[in-house]
Amino acid sequence: MTASPDIHPEFHRQLGREAKEKRLGQRAGVVWLYGLSGSGKSTLAHLLEQALYDEGRATVLLDGDNLRTGLNSGLGFTEEDRRENIRRVAEVAKLFVHSGLITICSFISPYRSLRSLARQVIGEPDFLEVYVHASFESCTRRDPKGLYQKAAEGRVAHFTGRDSVFEEPDESFTGLRLDTEHESKEQSLEKLLAAARPRIAVR
């Protein structure tokens, strides 16, 4: 969608990102965690935020369910709504990055095209893609929110992995893959921190 010619952005007059990063003593960026419901992405997002906070970093956490109670409350789970959900989240994350904040996003993001859209909006240099892998069967056993049971009973429409497809990364994937089915949350967090720390260190 092209902006109206009557819209006049003021970005050029605003205090720049570099000044804010200097004040905070960090480089901003986005850590985008995705995977099936119950894969552990939200748990890892919270653990990552706490670990970075303990290190003196300024962060913000965007979680799928949280945003669907406010900013994205009017969106459903059709393919079109999922795309708009991710587009809005990516635009918000980009604003936080330009405020100098390390932005942690936790969203199912089931299609490769959605992850590509988020990367395009945010910008490749600021985007760390993290696939939190756990099989549908494993997530069904965990079922922390009771959604898999509801889906099995036909009470949840467009349920990812059952009624709606989840596309795993393809062979071109260069991000971080965490296997929460076979490693502990502590092991996954250690790998996540190892990938994130070099990207947020002041250069």
C-alpha positions in Angstrom: 0.0 0.0 0.0 1.4 3.4 -1.0 1.2 6.3 1.5 -1.0 9.2 0.6 0.7 12.2 -0.9 -0.8 14.2 1.9 1.2 12.3 4.5 4.5 14.0 5.4 6.8 11.8 7.7 8.9 13.6 10.2 11.6 11.0 10.7 14.4 13.2 9.5 13.7 15.7 12.3 13.6 13.2 15.2 16.4 12.3 17.5 18.4 9.6 15.7 18.7 6.0 16.7 22.5 6.3 17.2 22.1 8.8 19.9 19.6 6.6 21.8 21.8 3.5 21.4 24.8 5.5 22.8 22.7 6.6 25.8 21.6 3.1 26.5 25.1 1.6 25.8 23.8 -1.1 23.4 23.0 -1.8 19.8 19.3 -2.3 19.1 17.8 -5.2 17.2 15.0 -7.7 17.0 15.1 -11.3 18.1 12.1 -13.0 16.4 11.2 -16.3 17.9 8.6 -18.5 16.2 7.2 -22.0 16.3 4.1 -24.0 17.1 1.9 -23.1 20.0 3.5 -24.8 23.0 7.0 -25.1 21.4 8.5 -22.9 24.2 9.0 -19.7 22.3 7.2 -17.5 24.9 9.1 -19.2 27.7 12.4 -18.6 26.0 11.4 -15.0 25.2 10.8 -14.3 28.9 14.0 -16.0 29.9 15.9 -14.0 27.3 14.4 -10.7 28.5 15.2 -11.5 32.1 18.8 -12.5 31.3 19.4 -9.3 29.2 17.8 -7.2 31.9 20.1 -8.8 34.5 23.0 -7.7 32.2 21.8 -4.1 32.2 20.1 -4.1 28.8 17.0 -2.2 27.9 14.5 -4.5 26.3 10.9 -4.8 25.2 8.9 -8.0 24.7 6.1 -8.4 22.1 4.1 -11.5 22.6 1.4 -12.8 20.2 -1.4 -13.3 22.7 -0.7 -9.9 24.4 -1.0 -8.0 21.2 -4.1 -9.8 20.2 -5.8 -8.4 23.3 -5.0 -4.8 22.2 -3.4 -3.6 19.0 -4.5 -6.7 17.0 -7.7 -7.6 18.8 -9.8 -7.2 15.7 -7.8 -9.8 13.7 -8.6 -13.5 13.3 -6.5 -16.4 12.1 -7.2 -16.4 8.3 -4.2 -16.1 6.1 -5.0 -12.5 5.4 -5.4 -11.7 9.1 -2.2 -13.5 10.0 -0.3 -11.4 7.5 -1.7 -8.2 8.9 -0.9 -9.3 12.4 2.8 -9.8 11.5 3.0 -6.7 9.5 1.7 -4.6 12.4 4.1 -6.3 14.9 7.1 -5.8 12.6 6.3 -2.1 12.2 6.0 -1.7 16.0 9.2 -3.7 16.5 11.0 -1.3 14.0 9.8 1.7 16.0 11.3 0.2 19.2 14.6 -0.6 17.4 14.8 3.1 16.3 14.3 3.9 20.0 17.5 1.9 20.8 15.7 -1.0 22.4 16.4 -4.7 22.1 13.1 -6.0 20.9 12.1 -9.6 21.5 9.2 -11.0 19.5 7.3 -14.2 20.1 4.8 -15.1 17.4 3.8 -18.4 15.7 4.6 -16.8 12.3 3.6 -20.0 10.5 4.4 -19.1 6.9 7.9 -18.4 5.4 6.3 -15.4 3.6 5.4 -13.9 7.0 8.9 -14.2 8.4 10.2 -12.7 5.1 7.8 -9.8 5.5 8.9 -9.2 9.1 12.6 -9.3 8.0 11.8 -6.9 5.2 10.0 -4.4 7.4 12.6 -4.5 10.2 15.7 -4.8 8.0 18.1 -7.7 7.6 20.9 -6.3 9.8 18.5 -5.9 12.8 16.7 -9.2 12.4 17.7 -12.4 14.2 15.4 -15.2 13.2 15.0 -18.0 15.8 13.0 -21.2 15.0 11.9 -22.8 18.2 11.3 -26.4 17.1 9.1 -29.0 18.8 6.9 -31.5 16.9 3.2 -31.2 16.8 3.0 -34.4 18.9 5.3 -33.0 21.5 3.3 -29.8 21.7 0.1 -31.7 21.9 1.4 -33.6 25.0 2.5 -30.3 26.6 -0.7 -28.3 25.7 0.0 -25.5 28.2 -3.0 -23.5 27.2 -5.4 -26.4 26.5 -5.6 -25.3 22.8 -4.7 -28.7 21.4 -7.5 -30.4 23.3 -9.9 -27.7 22.1 -8.7 -28.1 18.5 -9.2 -31.8 18.7 -12.8 -31.2 19.8 -13.3 -28.8 16.9 -13.5 -25.7 19.1 -10.6 -23.8 17.6 -10.6 -22.8 14.0 -7.6 -22.4 11.7 -5.4 -24.2 14.3 -1.7 -24.1 13.2 -0.3 -27.5 12.5 -3.7 -29.1 12.4 -6.1 -27.1 10.2 -3.6 -24.5 9.1 -0.1 -25.3 7.8 3.1 -24.5 9.6 6.1 -24.1 7.2 9.4 -25.0 8.7 12.5 -23.1 7.5 13.9 -24.3 4.2 17.5 -25.1 3.3 18.3 -21.4 2.9 17.7 -20.8 6.6 20.6 -19.0 8.2 19.1 -18.1 11.6 19.2 -20.0 14.9 17.3 -23.3 15.4 16.5 -24.4 19.0 15.2 -27.9 19.6 13.1 -27.7 22.7 11.9 -31.2 22.2 15.3 -32.6 23.0 17.1 -29.9 25.0 16.3 -28.2 28.2 15.1 -24.6 28.4 18.5 -23.7 30.0 20.4 -25.2 27.1 18.2 -23.4 24.6 18.6 -20.1 26.5 22.4 -20.5 26.4 22.4 -20.9 22.7 20.0 -18.0 22.3 22.1 -15.7 24.4 25.3 -16.7 22.5 23.6 -15.7 19.2 22.1 -12.5 20.6 24.9 -11.0 22.6 27.3 -10.2 19.7 24.5 -8.5 17.8 23.6 -6.1 20.6 27.2 -5.2 21.8 28.3 -1.7 21.1 30.6 -1.6 18.1 
